[in-house]
Amino acid sequence: MSLTQLVRTYRQGRTSIAVGAGLGAVAALGSTLLMPTLFESTTQLFVTTTARTADGQIAPDAGSASDRVRSYARLATSEEVLTQVIADLKLPITTADLATRIRASNEPGTVLIEVRARDEVAANARDIAQKVGEHLPVVVQALETPSDGNDAV
């Protein structure tokens, strides 16, 4: 291979790299501009167990809040909670669609539930997170209240 051929090969390779990088940058910019903006809002719930015996002690069958909090987090996207959120906010979507916009989690070792709601409108994300935070304790209370009427949560 002569020096001229080597220089020609180098220039062709450099041009290909530059064209490829340029096309990649244009594709990334295009996809970024076409992608909808999503806003996220977060609310936190502190879980406690309030079932008490007559002398004020925590009821032995109540379980600790940290044991139950993972289950409670999963209820954030339950039909019962989401139906109430949709009704309150008059959202034109199904509970299945709303469930895809909500994430609830519990950091191990804590009794906090973090609810994250995403939407293309910031106010909607905020309102959804707040309404889930309002309705989740109501649903949990209904599930945890024994049939004799004593509060378990």
Secondary structure, DSSP 8 states (H G I E B T S, - for coil): --HHHHHHHHHHHHHHHHHHHHHHHHHHHHHHHHS---EEEEEEEE-----B-TTS-B-TTS--HHHHHHHHHHGGGSHHHHHHHHHHHT-SS-HHHHHTTEEEE--TT--EEEEEEEESSHHHHHHHHHHHHHHHHHHHHHHHS-TTS----
